[in-house]
Amino acid sequence: MSAASDDTHERPRRKRMEIFAFLFLTAILMPALAVATVGTYGLTVWIYQMAAGPPGPPSH
């Protein structure tokens, strides 16, 4: 009987933790990864353009 009793008490806690994990992933982690990815790409392009020059046809 104790196993069934523990299961009924664990379900609400597990559901709450799953909701918390979902909200953490969607509201904090994914936006942070998106900003980091775009920022890293921008920095990479900026550093490349410092070394190779700006895009466009070469000036004569």
The first five atom37 places (N, CA, C, CB, O) and aatype in JSON, in Angstrom:
{
  "aatype": [12, 15, 0, 0, 15, 3, 3, 16, 8, 6, 1, 14, 1, 1, 11, 1, 12, 6, 9, 13, 0, 13, 10, 13, 10, 16, 0, 9, 10, 12, 14, 0, 10, 0, 19, 0, 16, 19, 7, 16, 18, 7, 10, 16, 19, 17, 9, 18, 5, 12, 0, 0, 7, 14, 14, 7, 14, 14, 15, 8],
  "atom_mask": [
    [1, 1, 1, 1, 1],
    [1, 1, 1, 1, 1],
    [1, 1, 1, 1, 1],
    [1, 1, 1, 1, 1],
    [1, 1, 1, 1, 1],
    [1, 1, 1, 1, 1],
    [1, 1, 1, 1, 1],
    [1, 1, 1, 1, 1],
    [1, 1, 1, 1, 1],
    [1, 1, 1, 1, 1],
    [1, 1, 1, 1, 1],
    [1, 1, 1, 1, 1],
    [1, 1, 1, 1, 1],
    [1, 1, 1, 1, 1],
    [1, 1, 1, 1, 1],
    [1, 1, 1, 1, 1],
    [1, 1, 1, 1, 1],
    [1, 1, 1, 1, 1],
    [1, 1, 1, 1, 1],
    [1, 1, 1, 1, 1],
    [1, 1, 1, 1, 1],
    [1, 1, 1, 1, 1],
    [1, 1, 1, 1, 1],
    [1, 1, 1, 1, 1],
    [1, 1, 1, 1, 1],
    [1, 1, 1, 1, 1],
    [1, 1, 1, 1, 1],
    [1, 1, 1, 1, 1],
    [1, 1, 1, 1, 1],
    [1, 1, 1, 1, 1],
    [1, 1, 1, 1, 1],
    [1, 1, 1, 1, 1],
    [1, 1, 1, 1, 1],
    [1, 1, 1, 1, 1],
    [1, 1, 1, 1, 1],
    [1, 1, 1, 1, 1],
    [1, 1, 1, 1, 1],
    [1, 1, 1, 1, 1],
    [1, 1, 1, 0, 1],
    [1, 1, 1, 1, 1],
    [1, 1, 1, 1, 1],
    [1, 1, 1, 0, 1],
    [1, 1, 1, 1, 1],
    [1, 1, 1, 1, 1],
    [1, 1, 1, 1, 1],
    [1, 1, 1, 1, 1],
    [1, 1, 1, 1, 1],
    [1, 1, 1, 1, 1],
    [1, 1, 1, 1, 1],
    [1, 1, 1, 1, 1],
    [1, 1, 1, 1, 1],
    [1, 1, 1, 1, 1],
    [1, 1, 1, 0, 1],
    [1, 1, 1, 1, 1],
    [1, 1, 1, 1, 1],
    [1, 1, 1, 0, 1],
    [1, 1, 1, 1, 1],
    [1, 1, 1, 1, 1],
    [1, 1, 1, 1, 1],
    [1, 1, 1, 1, 1]
  ],
  "atom_positions": [
    [[0.8, -1.21, 0.0], [0.0, 0.0, 0.0], [0.84, 1.27, 0.0], [-0.91, 0.0, 1.19], [0.42, 2.29, -0.53]],
    [[2.02, 1.2, 0.58], [2.82, 2.42, 0.66], [3.31, 2.86, -0.72], [4.01, 2.2, 1.59], [3.48, 4.06, -0.96]],
    [[3.53, 1.92, -1.63], [3.98, 2.29, -2.97], [2.89, 3.06, -3.71], [4.38, 1.04, -3.77], [3.18, 4.04, -4.4]],
    [[1.66, 2.64, -3.58], [0.56, 3.35, -4.22], [0.36, 4.71, -3.57], [-0.74, 2.52, -4.14], [0.04, 5.68, -4.26]],
    [[0.55, 4.78, -2.28], [0.41, 6.05, -1.57], [1.49, 7.04, -2.01], [0.48, 5.83, -0.05], [1.2, 8.22, -2.2]],
    [[2.73, 6.58, -2.17], [3.81, 7.45, -2.63], [3.57, 7.94, -4.05], [5.16, 6.72, -2.55], [3.89, 9.09, -4.38]],
    [[3.0, 7.07, -4.89], [2.74, 7.44, -6.28], [1.72, 8.57, -6.37], [2.25, 6.24, -7.06], [1.88, 9.48, -7.18]],
    [[0.69, 8.53, -5.55], [-0.33, 9.58, -5.6], [0.21, 10.9, -5.07], [-1.56, 9.17, -4.8], [-0.25, 11.96, -5.49]],
    [[1.17, 10.86, -4.16], [1.75, 12.1, -3.64], [2.82, 12.65, -4.58], [2.35, 11.86, -2.25], [3.09, 13.85, -4.58]],
    [[3.44, 11.79, -5.38], [4.5, 12.22, -6.28], [3.96, 12.84, -7.57], [5.4, 11.06, -6.63], [4.63, 13.67, -8.17]],
    [[2.77, 12.44, -7.99], [2.23, 12.94, -9.27], [2.12, 14.46, -9.32], [0.87, 12.33, -9.52], [2.59, 15.07, -10.28]],
    [[1.5, 15.12, -8.32], [1.42, 16.59, -8.41], [2.8, 17.26, -8.42], [0.6, 17.14, -7.23], [3.02, 18.23, -9.13]],
    [[3.72, 16.72, -7.62], [5.07, 17.3, -7.57], [5.77, 17.11, -8.91], [5.89, 16.66, -6.45], [6.44, 18.03, -9.39]],
    [[5.63, 15.93, -9.52], [6.27, 15.67, -10.81], [5.67, 16.57, -11.89], [6.11, 14.19, -11.2], [6.39, 17.11, -12.73]],
    [[4.35, 16.74, -11.87], [3.71, 17.6, -12.86], [4.18, 19.04, -12.69], [2.18, 17.51, -12.74], [4.44, 19.73, -13.67]],
    [[4.29, 19.5, -11.44], [4.77, 20.85, -11.17], [6.2, 21.03, -11.68], [4.69, 21.16, -9.67], [6.53, 22.06, -12.26]],
    [[7.05, 20.03, -11.46], [8.43, 20.12, -11.93], [8.51, 20.1, -13.46], [9.27, 18.96, -11.35], [9.35, 20.78, -14.04]],
    [[7.62, 19.33, -14.11], [7.61, 19.32, -15.57], [7.17, 20.68, -16.12], [6.69, 18.21, -16.09], [7.72, 21.15, -17.11]],
    [[6.18, 21.29, -15.49], [5.74, 22.62, -15.91], [6.85, 23.63, -15.71], [4.47, 23.05, -15.13], [7.1, 24.48, -16.57]],
    [[7.53, 23.55, -14.57], [8.65, 24.45, -14.3], [9.76, 24.27, -15.34], [9.21, 24.21, -12.89], [10.31, 25.25, -15.84]],
    [[10.08, 23.01, -15.66], [11.13, 22.74, -16.65], [10.72, 23.29, -18.02], [11.4, 21.22, -16.75], [11.55, 23.87, -18.72]],
    [[9.46, 23.11, -18.41], [8.98, 23.63, -19.69], [9.08, 25.15, -19.73], [7.54, 23.19, -19.94], [9.55, 25.72, -20.71]],
    [[8.63, 25.8, -18.67], [8.68, 27.27, -18.64], [10.12, 27.77, -18.63], [7.94, 27.81, -17.41], [10.43, 28.77, -19.28]],
    [[10.98, 27.09, -17.91], [12.4, 27.48, -17.89], [13.0, 27.36, -19.29], [13.19, 26.6, -16.89], [13.71, 28.26, -19.74]],
    [[12.72, 26.25, -19.97], [13.27, 26.05, -21.31], [12.74, 27.08, -22.3], [12.96, 24.65, -21.81], [13.5, 27.63, -23.09]],
    [[11.42, 27.35, -22.25], [10.83, 28.23, -23.26], [11.01, 29.71, -22.94], [9.36, 27.93, -23.4], [11.08, 30.52, -23.87]],
    [[11.08, 30.08, -21.69], [11.14, 31.5, -21.33], [12.55, 32.0, -21.06], [10.29, 31.76, -20.13], [12.81, 33.2, -21.17]],
    [[13.48, 31.1, -20.72], [14.82, 31.55, -20.34], [15.89, 30.95, -21.24], [15.1, 31.18, -18.88], [16.67, 31.69, -21.84]],
    [[15.93, 29.64, -21.34], [17.04, 28.99, -22.03], [17.02, 29.22, -23.54], [17.02, 27.52, -21.75], [18.04, 29.59, -24.11]],
    [[15.88, 29.01, -24.19], [15.83, 29.17, -25.65], [16.07, 30.62, -26.1], [14.49, 28.7, -26.17], [16.83, 30.82, -27.04]],
    [[15.46, 31.63, -25.46], [15.81, 33.0, -25.86], [17.29, 33.33, -25.63], [14.95, 33.99, -25.09], [17.91, 34.02, -26.43]],
    [[17.84, 32.84, -24.53], [19.26, 33.09, -24.27], [20.13, 32.43, -25.32], [19.64, 32.59, -22.88], [21.11, 33.03, -25.77]],
    [[19.8, 31.21, -25.72], [20.57, 30.55, -26.77], [20.41, 31.26, -28.12], [20.13, 29.09, -26.9], [21.37, 31.34, -28.89]],
    [[19.22, 31.77, -28.4], [19.01, 32.5, -29.65], [19.85, 33.77, -29.68], [17.52, 32.84, -29.84], [20.5, 34.06, -30.68]],
    [[19.84, 34.52, -28.59], [20.63, 35.75, -28.52], [22.12, 35.43, -28.62], [20.34, 36.52, -27.2], [22.86, 36.13, -29.31]],
    [[22.56, 34.38, -27.94], [23.97, 34.0, -27.99], [24.38, 33.57, -29.4], [24.25, 32.87, -26.99], [25.48, 33.88, -29.85]],
    [[23.5, 32.84, -30.09], [23.82, 32.39, -31.44], [23.93, 33.57, -32.4], [22.75, 31.4, -31.94], [24.89, 33.66, -33.17]],
    [[22.96, 34.46, -32.36], [22.98, 35.63, -33.26], [24.16, 36.53, -32.91], [21.65, 36.42, -33.16], [24.82, 37.06, -33.81]],
    [[24.43, 36.72, -31.63], [25.57, 37.54, -31.22], [26.9, 36.95, -31.65], [0.0, 0.0, 0.0], [27.8, 37.67, -32.07]],
    [[27.03, 35.63, -31.54], [28.27, 34.98, -31.97], [28.45, 35.11, -33.47], [28.26, 33.5, -31.56], [29.56, 35.36, -33.94]],
    [[27.38, 34.94, -34.22], [27.46, 35.09, -35.68], [27.85, 36.53, -36.05], [26.11, 34.71, -36.35], [28.71, 36.74, -36.9]],
    [[27.22, 37.5, -35.41], [27.55, 38.9, -35.68], [28.99, 39.23, -35.35], [0.0, 0.0, 0.0], [29.66, 39.92, -36.12]],
    [[29.47, 38.74, -34.24], [30.87, 38.97, -33.87], [31.82, 38.31, -34.86], [31.13, 38.44, -32.45], [32.85, 38.89, -35.22]],
    [[31.46, 37.11, -35.31], [32.29, 36.41, -36.28], [32.37, 37.2, -37.6], [31.75, 35.01, -36.54], [33.46, 37.35, -38.16]],
    [[31.24, 37.68, -38.08], [31.22, 38.46, -39.32], [32.01, 39.76, -39.14], [29.77, 38.77, -39.75], [32.74, 40.16, -40.04]],
    [[31.86, 40.4, -38.0], [32.56, 41.65, -37.73], [34.08, 41.44, -37.74], [32.11, 42.25, -36.38], [34.82, 42.21, -38.34]],
    [[34.52, 40.39, -37.06], [35.96, 40.1, -37.03], [36.47, 39.74, -38.42], [36.27, 38.96, -36.03], [37.55, 40.16, -38.81]],
    [[35.68, 38.96, -39.17], [36.08, 38.61, -40.54], [36.2, 39.86, -41.41], [35.06, 37.62, -41.17], [37.14, 39.99, -42.19]],
    [[35.25, 40.78, -41.28], [35.29, 42.0, -42.09], [36.44, 42.91, -41.68], [33.97, 42.74, -41.99], [36.94, 43.67, -42.5]],
    [[36.86, 42.86, -40.43], [38.03, 43.64, -40.03], [39.27, 43.11, -40.73], [38.23, 43.6, -38.5], [40.16, 43.89, -41.09]],
    [[39.34, 41.79, -40.94], [40.52, 41.19, -41.57], [40.44, 41.26, -43.09], [40.68, 39.74, -41.11], [41.44, 41.53, -43.75]],
    [[39.25, 41.01, -43.67], [39.12, 40.88, -45.12], [38.61, 42.15, -45.78], [38.21, 39.75, -45.45], [38.64, 42.24, -47.0]],
    [[38.15, 43.1, -45.04], [37.6, 44.32, -45.61], [36.09, 44.21, -45.76], [0.0, 0.0, 0.0], [35.52, 43.12, -45.66]],
    [[35.45, 45.36, -46.0], [34.0, 45.33, -46.11], [33.54, 44.63, -47.4], [33.44, 46.76, -46.06], [34.3, 44.53, -48.36]],
    [[32.3, 44.14, -47.41], [31.81, 43.49, -48.62], [31.57, 44.48, -49.73], [30.54, 42.72, -48.32], [31.41, 45.68, -49.49]],
    [[31.54, 44.0, -50.95], [31.31, 44.84, -52.11], [32.44, 44.73, -53.1], [0.0, 0.0, 0.0], [33.44, 44.04, -52.86]],
    [[32.27, 45.4, -54.23], [33.34, 45.32, -55.23], [34.59, 46.05, -54.74], [32.87, 45.93, -56.58], [34.49, 47.03, -54.0]],
    [[35.74, 45.59, -55.14], [36.97, 46.26, -54.7], [37.07, 47.66, -55.3], [38.21, 45.43, -55.1], [36.64, 47.89, -56.43]],
    [[37.61, 48.58, -54.56], [37.78, 49.95, -55.06], [39.05, 50.02, -55.9], [37.85, 50.98, -53.87], [40.04, 49.35, -55.61]],
    [[39.0, 50.83, -56.94], [40.15, 50.94, -57.86], [41.05, 52.05, -57.45], [39.69, 51.16, -59.27], [42.07, 52.28, -58.11]]
  ]
}
